[in-house]
Amino acid sequence: MDAAKEAAVVTWLDSQLPAMLTLLEELVNTDGGSYDKAGVDLCGARLTRFLADAGLEIEITPVETYGDVIKARLDVPSANDRRPIVLLGHRDTVFAKGEPERRPFTVTNGIARGPGVMDMKGGLVMNAFVIAALQRFSASPAPVTMMITSDEEIASPGCRPHIEAEARLARMVFNSEPSREPHQIVKGRKGGVFMAFDVTGKAAHSGANHAEGASAIQALALKIPRLHALTDYDRGITINVGLVSGGQTVNTVAPWAQGQIDLRYVKAPERAEMIERIREIVEAVDVPGTSATLTIRGEFLPLEETPASARLFEIYRQAGREAGFETGAEFTGGCADSGLTSAQGCPTLCSVGPVGGKGHTPEEYLLVDSLVPSAKALALSIMRAGGSLPM
């Protein structure tokens, strides 16, 4: 532990709130829905300029459909352990194009609002200032990589292989999703699998030739109660058929139907078990003349606490106290990219970002006075864990 460098980093971060808010305003006021590659990449370009100006090495990996993967690297050639500490975060949001024009960034009574302000552009600003501070004062005992992804809100279809590859080389990961009030981080998350089941039937005139048809809608409807019955609250497993569609016209026996399924589970082995049980229900012939198939469209892996991540949390907890807040660690049913890094065997803490709430809604908010303390806690954790924590 280098007390002088810790003090220099903390003092500098204490002076950076106005600059943090300026960068946050620019990011929030930039369109960035997951499917808006141009907007997501524009947001990334602004972060890239900040990080390059801070003296960091920038690496951009093109992604054809979604936003590019951006990495800012702080090297420490003298480090005994050359594996990087990764600061992870995504810049895409759930909002439609034009949302920043309808609801631009504002700060009122210490509360910042705007699309993506807490999920998770606030965390990206925090990460950027932390790695900039470590670079400025040569304060990190280990290499640090800030990884900025582009499609987390849709289960990272483009970025997942890059995240997993980085985690396999990393020493530890801090994922800067927002903390929950009063300042709770996340030690565990459920895994999530997003699936569609498509049912094929046979069309027929519903008045003249009803008996000749095979209703895909009827078959789908019969499957839904059995799918929902797989929910097991004691095990933390839930199934939700959240979207249904189908049919041709009101006077036609439905030749097709589709349902979309959200599966959440806690432990990695439960994934295969539950998908097999879902598949059996989907593929069963409930209405003669119909058939159905199951397709996985996206998924998150569970974030599971390990002894190493528990030790990392204790370092973070003490750093938080010195930064001015008490923190706890909770389990949540929500998913995040932290599950991808944890599944590679890399110790991972999630939701170490600034405090906020109401994500994915027009009421989304971030507590401005949590930005600097969260940054200080993260910086101190890196300086301490990077020099002492066996992983």
Sine and cosine of phi, psi and omega as CSV:
sin_phi,cos_phi,sin_psi,cos_psi,sin_omega,cos_omega
0.00,0.00,0.80,-0.61,0.03,-1.00
-0.95,-0.31,0.98,-0.18,-0.11,-0.99
-0.89,0.47,-0.60,0.80,-0.03,-1.00
-0.91,0.40,-0.68,0.74,0.01,-1.00
-0.94,0.35,-0.61,0.80,0.08,-1.00
-0.86,0.51,-0.71,0.70,-0.02,-1.00
-0.89,0.45,-0.63,0.78,0.00,-1.00
-0.91,0.42,-0.69,0.72,0.01,-1.00
-0.90,0.44,-0.73,0.69,-0.03,-1.00
-0.89,0.46,-0.69,0.72,0.00,-1.00
-0.88,0.47,-0.68,0.73,0.01,-1.00
-0.90,0.43,-0.72,0.70,0.01,-1.00
-0.88,0.48,-0.57,0.82,0.03,-1.00
-0.87,0.50,-0.40,0.92,-0.05,-1.00
-1.00,-0.09,0.02,1.00,-0.21,-0.98
-0.98,-0.21,0.05,1.00,-0.06,-1.00
-0.84,0.54,-0.73,0.69,0.03,-1.00
-0.84,0.54,-0.67,0.74,0.01,-1.00
-0.92,0.39,-0.61,0.80,0.06,-1.00
-0.87,0.49,-0.70,0.72,-0.03,-1.00
-0.93,0.37,-0.56,0.83,0.05,-1.00
-0.89,0.45,-0.73,0.69,0.02,-1.00
-0.91,0.40,-0.65,0.76,0.00,-1.00
-0.88,0.47,-0.66,0.75,0.03,-1.00
-0.87,0.49,-0.69,0.73,0.00,-1.00
-0.89,0.46,-0.66,0.75,-0.01,-1.00
-0.93,0.36,-0.71,0.71,-0.02,-1.00
-0.90,0.44,-0.58,0.81,-0.03,-1.00
-0.99,0.11,0.16,0.99,0.09,-1.00
-0.96,-0.29,0.80,-0.60,0.04,-1.00
-0.82,0.57,0.55,-0.84,-0.03,-1.00
-0.23,-0.97,0.62,0.78,0.12,-0.99
-0.88,0.47,0.48,-0.88,-0.12,-0.99
-0.81,0.58,-0.57,0.82,-0.05,-1.00
-1.00,-0.02,0.00,1.00,-0.01,-1.00
-0.99,-0.13,0.99,0.16,-0.07,-1.00
-0.85,0.53,-0.67,0.74,-0.03,-1.00
-0.88,0.48,-0.70,0.72,0.00,-1.00
-0.93,0.37,-0.69,0.73,0.01,-1.00
-0.89,0.46,-0.64,0.77,0.01,-1.00
-0.95,0.31,-0.51,0.86,0.08,-1.00
-0.91,0.41,-0.67,0.75,0.08,-1.00
-0.88,0.48,-0.68,0.74,0.03,-1.00
-0.90,0.44,-0.59,0.81,0.00,-1.00
-0.90,0.44,-0.60,0.80,0.03,-1.00
-0.91,0.41,-0.67,0.74,0.05,-1.00
-0.91,0.42,-0.62,0.78,0.00,-1.00
-0.87,0.49,-0.67,0.74,0.02,-1.00
-0.88,0.48,-0.71,0.71,0.01,-1.00
-0.86,0.50,-0.73,0.68,-0.09,-1.00
-0.94,0.34,-0.62,0.79,0.06,-1.00
-0.91,0.42,-0.65,0.76,0.03,-1.00
-0.89,0.45,-0.43,0.90,0.03,-1.00
-0.99,0.15,-0.03,1.00,0.06,-1.00
1.00,-0.03,0.28,0.96,-0.03,-1.00
-1.00,-0.04,0.51,-0.86,0.07,-1.00
-0.98,0.20,0.76,-0.65,-0.07,-1.00
-0.95,-0.31,0.70,-0.71,0.08,-1.00
-0.78,-0.63,0.83,-0.56,-0.01,-1.00
-0.88,-0.47,0.81,-0.58,0.05,-1.00
-0.95,-0.31,0.90,-0.44,-0.02,-1.00
-0.90,0.44,0.62,-0.78,0.12,-0.99
-0.81,-0.59,0.81,-0.58,-0.19,-0.98
-0.91,0.41,-0.74,0.67,-0.15,-0.99
-1.00,-0.03,-0.61,0.80,-0.08,-1.00
-0.93,-0.38,-0.08,-1.00,0.00,-1.00
-0.90,0.43,0.44,-0.90,0.00,-1.00
-0.93,0.38,0.35,-0.94,0.09,-1.00
-1.00,-0.03,0.78,-0.62,-0.03,-1.00
-0.89,-0.45,0.72,-0.70,0.10,-0.99
-0.78,-0.63,0.74,-0.67,0.15,-0.99
-0.93,-0.37,0.81,-0.59,-0.13,-0.99
-0.90,-0.44,0.74,-0.68,0.15,-0.99
-0.94,-0.33,0.91,-0.42,-0.05,-1.00
-0.99,-0.11,0.53,-0.85,0.07,-1.00
-0.73,-0.69,1.00,0.06,-0.10,-1.00
-0.85,0.53,-0.45,0.89,-0.05,-1.00
-1.00,0.09,-0.07,1.00,-0.07,-1.00
-0.90,0.44,0.67,-0.74,0.06,-1.00
-0.93,0.37,-0.59,0.81,0.02,-1.00
-0.94,-0.33,0.93,-0.37,-0.11,-0.99
-1.00,0.09,-0.06,1.00,0.05,-1.00
-0.93,0.38,0.71,-0.71,-0.06,-1.00
-0.98,0.21,0.45,-0.90,0.26,-0.97
-1.00,0.01,0.79,-0.61,-0.11,-0.99
-0.96,-0.27,0.77,-0.63,0.16,-0.99
-0.98,-0.22,0.93,-0.37,-0.16,-0.99
-0.96,-0.28,0.58,-0.81,0.07,-1.00
-0.14,-0.99,0.44,-0.90,0.00,-1.00
-0.91,-0.41,0.51,-0.86,-0.04,-1.00
-0.95,-0.32,-0.06,1.00,0.04,-1.00
-0.99,0.15,0.39,-0.92,0.04,-1.00
-0.80,-0.60,0.07,-1.00,0.01,-1.00
-1.00,-0.05,0.01,1.00,-0.21,-0.98
-1.00,-0.04,0.47,-0.88,-0.02,-1.00
-0.95,0.30,0.36,-0.93,0.02,-1.00
-0.86,0.52,0.68,-0.74,-0.01,-1.00
1.00,-0.09,-0.13,0.99,-0.03,-1.00
-0.88,0.48,-0.63,0.78,0.05,-1.00
-0.88,0.48,-0.50,0.86,0.06,-1.00
-0.95,0.32,-0.58,0.81,0.02,-1.00
-0.97,0.25,-0.57,0.82,-0.05,-1.00
-0.70,-0.72,0.95,0.32,-0.04,-1.00
-0.92,0.38,0.24,-0.97,0.00,-1.00
-0.84,0.54,0.72,-0.69,0.09,-1.00
-0.63,-0.77,0.41,-0.91,0.16,-0.99
-0.76,-0.65,0.86,-0.51,0.02,-1.00
-0.70,-0.71,0.83,-0.56,0.02,-1.00
0.79,0.61,0.65,0.76,0.07,-1.00
0.98,0.19,0.17,0.99,0.00,-1.00
-0.89,-0.46,0.85,-0.52,0.04,-1.00
-1.00,-0.06,0.65,-0.76,0.01,-1.00
-0.72,-0.70,0.34,-0.94,0.01,-1.00
0.62,-0.79,0.34,-0.94,-0.08,-1.00
-0.90,0.43,0.88,-0.48,0.01,-1.00
0.99,0.10,0.15,0.99,-0.11,-0.99
-0.88,0.48,-0.60,0.80,0.05,-1.00
-0.96,-0.29,-0.35,0.94,-0.03,-1.00
-0.81,-0.58,1.00,0.06,-0.15,0.99
-0.65,-0.76,0.74,0.67,-0.03,-1.00
-0.94,0.35,-0.48,0.88,0.11,-0.99
-0.89,0.46,-0.66,0.75,0.04,-1.00
-0.91,0.41,-0.58,0.81,0.04,-1.00
-0.92,0.40,-0.65,0.76,0.06,-1.00
-0.88,0.48,-0.71,0.71,0.03,-1.00
-0.85,0.53,-0.76,0.65,0.00,-1.00
-0.85,0.53,-0.68,0.73,-0.04,-1.00
-0.89,0.46,-0.68,0.74,-0.01,-1.00
-0.96,0.29,-0.53,0.85,0.04,-1.00
-0.92,0.40,-0.77,0.64,-0.02,-1.00
-0.92,0.39,-0.52,0.85,0.07,-1.00
-0.91,0.41,-0.64,0.77,0.02,-1.00
-0.91,0.41,-0.68,0.73,0.01,-1.00
-0.90,0.44,-0.61,0.80,0.05,-1.00
-0.93,0.38,-0.71,0.70,-0.08,-1.00
-0.85,0.52,-0.65,0.76,-0.11,-0.99
-0.95,-0.30,0.21,0.98,-0.03,-1.00
0.72,0.70,0.76,0.65,-0.21,-0.98
-0.98,-0.19,-0.13,0.99,-0.04,-1.00
-1.00,0.00,0.74,-0.67,0.06,-1.00
-0.98,0.19,-0.11,0.99,-0.04,-1.00
-0.62,-0.78,0.38,-0.93,0.10,-0.99
-0.86,0.52,0.54,-0.84,0.01,-1.00
-0.77,-0.64,0.69,-0.72,0.09,-1.00
-0.84,-0.54,0.82,-0.57,0.19,-0.98
-1.00,-0.08,0.89,-0.45,-0.04,-1.00
-0.95,-0.32,0.83,-0.55,-0.06,-1.00
-0.91,-0.42,0.93,-0.37,-0.06,-1.00
-0.98,-0.19,0.01,-1.00,-0.25,-0.97
-0.72,-0.70,-0.05,1.00,-0.15,-0.99
-0.56,-0.83,0.49,0.87,-0.03,-1.00
-0.88,0.47,-0.57,0.82,-0.07,-1.00
-0.92,0.39,-0.24,0.97,0.06,-1.00
-0.87,-0.49,0.51,0.86,0.11,-0.99
0.96,0.27,0.42,0.91,0.17,-0.99
0.81,0.58,0.77,0.63,-0.01,-1.00
-0.90,0.44,-0.56,0.83,0.01,-1.00
-1.00,-0.01,-0.57,0.82,-0.13,-0.99
-1.00,-0.04,-0.27,0.96,-0.09,-1.00
-0.80,0.60,-0.76,0.65,-0.02,-1.00
-0.88,0.48,-0.52,0.85,0.03,-1.00
-0.95,0.32,-0.65,0.76,0.05,-1.00
-0.89,0.46,-0.73,0.69,-0.03,-1.00
-0.90,0.43,-0.65,0.76,0.02,-1.00
-0.90,0.44,-0.66,0.75,0.01,-1.00
-0.91,0.42,-0.65,0.76,-0.02,-1.00
-0.91,0.42,-0.56,0.83,0.01,-1.00
-0.91,0.40,-0.38,0.93,0.01,-1.00
-0.99,-0.17,-0.10,0.99,-0.17,-0.99
-1.00,-0.03,0.35,-0.94,0.07,-1.00
-1.00,0.00,-0.60,0.80,0.03,-1.00
-0.29,-0.96,0.32,-0.95,-0.01,-1.00
-0.75,-0.66,0.73,-0.69,0.20,-0.98
-0.93,-0.37,0.90,-0.43,0.03,-1.00
-0.99,-0.15,0.86,-0.51,-0.19,-0.98
-1.00,-0.09,0.67,0.74,0.28,-0.96
-0.86,0.51,0.34,-0.94,-0.08,-1.00
-0.91,0.41,0.59,-0.81,0.20,-0.98
-0.95,0.30,0.38,-0.93,0.03,-1.00
-0.98,-0.20,0.53,-0.85,0.01,-1.00
-0.88,0.47,0.61,-0.79,0.03,1.00
-0.98,0.20,-0.50,0.86,0.15,-0.99
-0.10,-0.99,0.85,0.52,-0.06,-1.00
-1.00,-0.07,0.76,-0.66,0.14,-0.99
-0.99,-0.11,-0.01,-1.00,-0.07,-1.00
-0.90,-0.44,0.80,-0.59,0.04,-1.00
-0.98,-0.19,-0.28,0.96,0.00,-1.00
-0.43,-0.90,0.59,-0.81,0.04,-1.00
-0.71,-0.71,0.46,-0.89,0.12,-0.99
-0.96,0.29,0.42,-0.91,0.23,-0.97
-0.99,0.12,0.41,-0.91,0.00,-1.00
-0.66,-0.75,0.70,-0.72,0.07,-1.00
-0.83,-0.56,0.78,-0.62,-0.02,-1.00
-0.94,-0.34,0.87,-0.49,-0.14,-0.99
-0.78,-0.62,0.36,-0.93,0.14,-0.99
-0.82,-0.58,0.63,-0.77,0.16,-0.99
-0.86,-0.50,0.80,-0.60,-0.07,-1.00
-0.95,-0.31,0.81,-0.59,-0.05,-1.00
-0.94,-0.34,0.75,-0.66,0.04,-1.00
-0.94,-0.34,0.77,-0.63,0.05,-1.00
-0.85,-0.52,-0.47,-0.88,0.01,-1.00
-0.71,-0.70,0.82,-0.57,-0.02,-1.00
-0.96,0.29,0.55,-0.84,0.11,-0.99
-0.35,-0.94,0.44,-0.90,0.08,-1.00
-0.91,0.42,0.81,-0.59,-0.14,-0.99
-0.97,0.26,-0.19,0.98,0.07,-1.00
-0.98,-0.22,-0.77,0.63,-0.12,-0.99
-0.99,0.13,-0.55,0.84,-0.13,-0.99
-0.70,-0.71,0.64,0.77,-0.10,-0.99
-0.79,0.61,-0.69,0.72,-0.10,-1.00
-0.92,0.40,-0.31,0.95,-0.01,-1.00
-0.99,0.14,-0.21,0.98,-0.04,-1.00
-1.00,0.01,0.23,-0.97,0.12,-0.99
-0.69,-0.72,0.94,-0.35,-0.18,-0.98
-0.98,0.19,0.90,-0.43,0.10,-1.00
-0.93,0.38,-0.55,0.83,0.04,-1.00
-0.91,0.42,-0.67,0.75,0.04,-1.00
-0.88,0.48,-0.70,0.72,0.00,-1.00
-0.89,0.47,-0.68,0.73,0.03,-1.00
-0.88,0.48,-0.70,0.71,-0.04,-1.00
-0.88,0.47,-0.58,0.81,0.01,-1.00
-0.94,0.33,-0.45,0.90,-0.01,-1.00
-0.98,0.21,-0.53,0.85,-0.14,-0.99
-0.86,0.51,-0.74,0.67,0.00,-1.00
-0.87,0.49,-0.58,0.82,0.00,-1.00
-0.95,0.32,-0.58,0.81,0.09,-1.00
-0.90,0.43,-0.73,0.68,-0.01,-1.00
-0.90,0.43,-0.47,0.88,0.00,-1.00
-0.94,0.35,-0.22,0.98,0.07,-1.00
-0.96,0.27,-0.25,0.97,0.04,-1.00
-0.85,0.53,0.75,-0.67,-0.01,-1.00
-0.71,-0.71,1.00,-0.07,-0.08,-1.00
-0.89,0.46,-0.55,0.84,0.00,-1.00
-0.88,0.47,-0.54,0.84,0.01,-1.00
-1.00,-0.08,-0.06,1.00,-0.03,-1.00
0.97,0.23,0.35,0.94,-0.03,-1.00
-0.98,-0.20,0.78,-0.62,0.04,-1.00
-0.76,-0.65,0.55,-0.83,0.09,-1.00
-0.81,-0.58,0.75,-0.67,0.05,-1.00
-0.69,-0.73,0.86,-0.52,0.19,-0.98
-1.00,0.04,0.98,-0.19,-0.17,-0.99
-0.99,-0.11,-0.32,0.95,0.01,-1.00
-0.67,-0.74,0.67,-0.74,0.12,-0.99
-0.69,-0.72,0.52,-0.85,0.07,-1.00
-0.41,-0.91,0.26,-0.96,0.05,-1.00
0.38,-0.93,0.09,-1.00,0.06,-1.00
1.00,0.02,0.26,-0.96,-0.03,-1.00
-0.92,-0.38,-0.84,0.54,0.11,-0.99
-0.55,-0.84,0.22,-0.98,-0.04,-1.00
-0.91,0.42,-0.43,0.90,-0.03,-1.00
-0.97,-0.25,0.44,0.90,0.07,-1.00
-0.80,-0.60,0.75,-0.66,0.16,-0.99
-0.87,0.49,0.78,-0.62,-0.23,-0.97
-0.91,0.42,0.85,-0.52,0.02,-1.00
-1.00,0.08,-0.19,0.98,0.00,-1.00
-0.45,-0.90,0.39,-0.92,0.10,-0.99
-0.34,-0.94,0.42,-0.91,0.03,-1.00
-0.64,-0.77,0.64,-0.77,0.17,-0.99
-0.84,-0.55,0.51,-0.86,0.04,-1.00
-0.88,-0.47,0.73,-0.68,-0.17,-0.99
-0.90,-0.43,0.68,-0.73,0.15,-0.99
-0.92,-0.38,0.90,-0.44,0.09,-1.00
-0.96,-0.28,0.76,-0.65,0.14,-0.99
-0.85,-0.53,0.66,-0.75,-0.02,-1.00
-0.55,-0.83,0.22,-0.98,-0.14,-0.99
-0.97,-0.25,-0.75,0.67,-0.10,-0.99
-0.96,-0.28,0.61,-0.79,-0.07,-1.00
-0.80,0.60,-0.68,0.73,-0.02,-1.00
-0.89,0.45,-0.34,0.94,-0.03,-1.00
-0.94,0.34,-0.36,0.93,-0.06,-1.00
-0.86,0.51,-0.82,0.57,-0.05,-1.00
-0.89,0.47,-0.65,0.76,0.01,-1.00
-0.85,0.52,-0.75,0.66,-0.09,-1.00
-0.95,0.32,-0.62,0.79,0.01,-1.00
-0.90,0.44,-0.62,0.78,0.03,-1.00
-0.91,0.42,-0.66,0.75,0.01,-1.00
-0.92,0.39,-0.61,0.79,0.06,-1.00
-0.91,0.42,-0.69,0.72,-0.02,-1.00
-0.88,0.48,-0.65,0.76,0.02,-1.00
-0.87,0.50,-0.66,0.75,0.01,-1.00
-0.93,0.37,-0.70,0.72,-0.05,-1.00
-0.90,0.44,-0.69,0.72,-0.12,-0.99
-0.99,0.12,-0.17,0.99,0.06,-1.00
-0.90,0.44,0.60,-0.80,0.02,-1.00
-1.00,0.00,0.98,-0.20,-0.03,-1.00
-1.00,0.01,-0.46,0.89,0.03,-1.00
-0.80,-0.60,0.87,-0.49,0.01,-1.00
-0.80,0.61,0.70,-0.71,0.01,-1.00
1.00,-0.06,-0.02,1.00,0.04,-1.00
-0.93,-0.37,0.33,-0.94,0.11,-0.99
-0.54,-0.84,0.32,-0.95,-0.04,-1.00
-0.53,-0.85,0.49,-0.87,0.05,-1.00
-0.77,-0.64,0.44,-0.90,0.00,-1.00
-0.91,-0.42,0.72,-0.70,0.01,-1.00
-0.76,-0.65,0.75,-0.66,0.10,-0.99
-1.00,0.08,0.82,-0.58,-0.06,-1.00
-0.98,-0.22,-0.37,0.93,0.00,-1.00
0.01,-1.00,0.36,-0.93,0.02,-1.00
-0.31,-0.95,0.39,-0.92,0.16,-0.99
-0.89,-0.45,0.53,-0.85,0.09,-1.00
-1.00,-0.07,0.41,-0.91,-0.01,-1.00
-0.95,0.32,0.56,-0.83,0.18,-0.98
-1.00,-0.04,0.92,-0.40,-0.04,-1.00
-0.92,-0.39,0.75,-0.67,-0.01,-1.00
-0.93,0.38,0.64,-0.77,0.04,-1.00
-0.80,-0.60,0.24,-0.97,0.08,-1.00
-0.84,0.55,-0.61,0.79,0.00,-1.00
-0.92,0.38,-0.67,0.74,0.02,-1.00
-0.93,0.36,-0.51,0.86,0.07,-1.00
-0.91,0.41,-0.64,0.76,0.06,-1.00
-0.91,0.42,-0.64,0.77,0.03,-1.00
-0.89,0.45,-0.63,0.78,0.03,-1.00
-0.89,0.45,-0.62,0.79,0.00,-1.00
-0.90,0.43,-0.60,0.80,0.09,-1.00
-0.90,0.44,-0.69,0.72,0.01,-1.00
-0.91,0.42,-0.65,0.76,-0.01,-1.00
-0.86,0.51,-0.71,0.71,0.01,-1.00
-0.92,0.40,-0.63,0.77,0.04,-1.00
-0.89,0.46,-0.63,0.78,0.05,-1.00
-0.88,0.48,-0.66,0.75,0.03,-1.00
-0.86,0.51,-0.67,0.74,0.00,-1.00
-0.94,0.34,-0.42,0.91,0.05,-1.00
-1.00,0.07,-0.12,0.99,0.13,-0.99
0.94,-0.35,0.23,0.97,0.02,-1.00
-0.59,-0.81,0.44,-0.90,0.14,-0.99
-1.00,-0.10,0.64,-0.77,0.00,-1.00
-0.76,-0.65,0.48,-0.88,0.14,-0.99
-0.82,-0.58,0.07,-1.00,-0.01,-1.00
-0.80,-0.61,0.73,-0.68,-0.07,-1.00
-0.78,-0.63,0.23,-0.97,0.07,-1.00
-0.97,-0.24,0.60,-0.80,0.00,-1.00
-0.66,-0.75,0.45,-0.89,0.06,-1.00
-0.99,0.17,-0.18,0.98,0.03,-1.00
-0.96,0.29,0.43,-0.90,-0.05,-1.00
-0.95,-0.30,0.34,-0.94,0.05,-1.00
-0.32,-0.95,0.16,-0.99,0.01,-1.00
-0.91,0.41,-0.27,0.96,0.03,-1.00
-0.87,0.50,-0.47,0.88,0.07,-1.00
-0.91,0.42,-0.54,0.84,0.02,-1.00
-0.92,0.39,-0.64,0.77,-0.01,-1.00
-0.96,0.27,-0.63,0.77,0.03,-1.00
-0.88,0.48,-0.63,0.77,-0.03,-1.00
-0.91,0.41,-0.31,0.95,0.06,-1.00
-1.00,0.06,0.09,1.00,0.00,-1.00
1.00,0.09,0.26,0.97,-0.04,-1.00
-0.99,-0.12,0.84,-0.55,0.04,-1.00
-0.82,0.58,0.77,-0.64,-0.15,-0.99
-0.68,-0.73,0.75,-0.67,0.21,-0.98
-0.93,-0.37,0.65,-0.76,-0.04,-1.00
-0.87,-0.50,0.42,-0.91,0.04,-1.00
0.89,0.46,0.73,0.69,0.10,-0.99
-1.00,-0.09,0.19,0.98,0.00,-1.00
-0.98,0.22,-0.01,-1.00,0.06,-1.00
-0.89,0.46,0.31,-0.95,-0.14,-0.99
-0.99,0.16,0.70,-0.71,0.06,-1.00
-0.31,-0.95,-0.10,-0.99,-0.02,-1.00
-0.23,-0.97,0.02,-1.00,0.05,-1.00
0.87,0.50,0.58,0.82,0.00,-1.00
-0.87,0.50,0.47,-0.88,0.02,-1.00
0.94,0.34,0.27,0.96,0.01,-1.00
-0.73,-0.69,0.26,-0.97,0.08,-1.00
-0.91,0.41,-0.23,0.97,-0.01,-1.00
-1.00,-0.02,0.07,1.00,-0.02,-1.00
-0.78,0.63,0.67,-0.75,-0.05,-1.00
-0.54,-0.84,0.32,-0.95,0.08,-1.00
-0.70,-0.71,0.70,-0.71,0.05,-1.00
-0.99,0.13,0.92,-0.39,-0.11,-0.99
-0.86,0.51,-0.63,0.77,-0.07,-1.00
-0.96,0.26,0.05,1.00,0.10,-0.99
-0.99,-0.11,-0.17,0.99,-0.07,-1.00
-0.89,0.45,-0.82,0.58,-0.06,-1.00
-0.93,0.36,-0.73,0.69,0.05,-1.00
-0.85,0.53,-0.64,0.77,0.03,-1.00
-0.90,0.44,-0.64,0.76,0.03,-1.00
-0.90,0.44,-0.67,0.74,0.00,-1.00
-0.90,0.43,-0.67,0.74,0.00,-1.00
-0.89,0.46,-0.66,0.75,0.01,-1.00
-0.92,0.40,-0.70,0.71,-0.01,-1.00
-0.88,0.47,-0.71,0.70,0.02,-1.00
-0.89,0.46,-0.62,0.78,0.02,-1.00
-0.89,0.46,-0.68,0.74,0.01,-1.00
-0.90,0.44,-0.71,0.70,-0.04,-1.00
-0.90,0.44,-0.54,0.84,-0.05,-1.00
-1.00,0.02,-0.75,0.66,-0.01,-1.00
-0.92,0.39,-0.58,0.81,-0.02,-1.00
-0.92,0.40,-0.37,0.93,-0.01,-1.00
-0.98,-0.21,-0.23,0.97,-0.16,-0.99
-0.70,-0.72,-0.37,0.93,-0.18,-0.98
-0.99,0.15,0.87,-0.49,0.07,-1.00
-0.96,0.26,0.79,-0.61,-0.03,-1.00
-0.79,-0.61,0.00,0.00,0.00,0.00
